[in-house]
Amino acid sequence: MSKLILAIIFNNDAVDPLSQALLTKEYSVTKISSIGGFLRRQNTTFVIGVEAARLPDALTLIREVCSPYTRPEGHAATIFVVDVAEFAQA
């Protein structure tokens, strides 16, 4: 079964390196500018489609590129993983 990763990146310093790392490993990725959270700060949301077998590698890659995060606001990313019942390109 395919998975959909929604990774909301709070650390703007990680956006370009993460994008490059995902593309280097041949993940299909879409970047969306987003705003949210209590502080209404600018974020980048990555939408990544992966096969279930590649999910652990993708999550490890995201965690490695986005950390360490030492700012007082907290974490560098929030990651959601959703099952995909069907995938089609038109």
C-alpha positions in Angstrom: 0.0 0.0 0.0 1.2 3.5 -0.8 1.7 6.2 1.9 1.4 9.9 1.8 3.7 11.9 4.0 2.8 15.4 5.0 5.8 17.0 6.6 5.3 20.5 7.9 8.8 22.1 8.2 9.2 25.0 10.7 12.9 25.5 10.2 13.3 27.5 7.0 17.0 26.6 7.1 16.1 22.9 6.4 13.7 23.5 3.4 16.3 23.6 0.6 18.5 20.8 2.0 15.4 18.6 2.6 14.1 19.2 -0.9 17.5 18.3 -2.4 17.9 15.2 -0.3 14.4 13.9 -1.2 15.0 14.5 -4.9 18.4 12.9 -4.8 16.8 9.7 -3.4 14.2 10.0 -6.2 11.1 10.7 -4.0 8.2 12.5 -5.6 7.8 15.7 -3.6 5.6 18.8 -3.8 6.4 21.9 -1.6 3.6 24.1 -0.4 4.1 27.4 1.4 1.9 27.4 4.5 1.2 29.4 7.7 0.0 28.0 10.9 0.4 27.3 14.6 0.0 29.5 17.6 2.6 32.0 16.4 1.2 32.1 12.8 4.7 31.6 11.4 5.7 30.8 7.9 6.2 27.0 7.2 6.8 24.8 4.2 4.7 21.7 3.8 6.2 18.8 1.9 3.7 16.3 0.3 5.6 13.1 -0.5 4.2 9.9 -2.0 6.0 6.7 -1.1 5.6 3.0 -1.3 5.3 1.4 2.2 8.7 -0.3 1.9 10.4 3.1 1.4 8.5 4.8 4.3 11.2 4.2 7.0 14.0 5.6 4.8 11.9 8.7 3.9 11.1 9.4 7.6 14.8 8.9 8.6 15.9 11.3 5.9 13.4 14.0 7.0 14.4 13.6 10.7 18.1 13.8 9.9 17.9 16.9 7.7 15.5 18.7 10.0 17.5 18.2 13.2 19.0 19.3 15.4 16.6 22.1 16.1 17.7 24.2 19.0 15.3 27.2 18.8 13.0 27.8 21.8 9.9 27.5 19.7 10.3 23.7 19.7 10.4 21.1 17.0 11.6 21.4 13.4 8.9 19.4 11.8 5.5 17.8 12.3 5.1 14.7 10.2 1.8 12.9 9.3 1.7 9.6 7.5 -1.6 8.6 5.8 -2.6 5.4 4.0 -3.4 5.9 0.3 -6.2 3.8 -1.0 -5.6 4.8 -4.6 -3.0 6.8 -6.6 -3.4 8.0 -10.1 -1.7 10.6 -12.4 -3.7 12.3 -15.1 
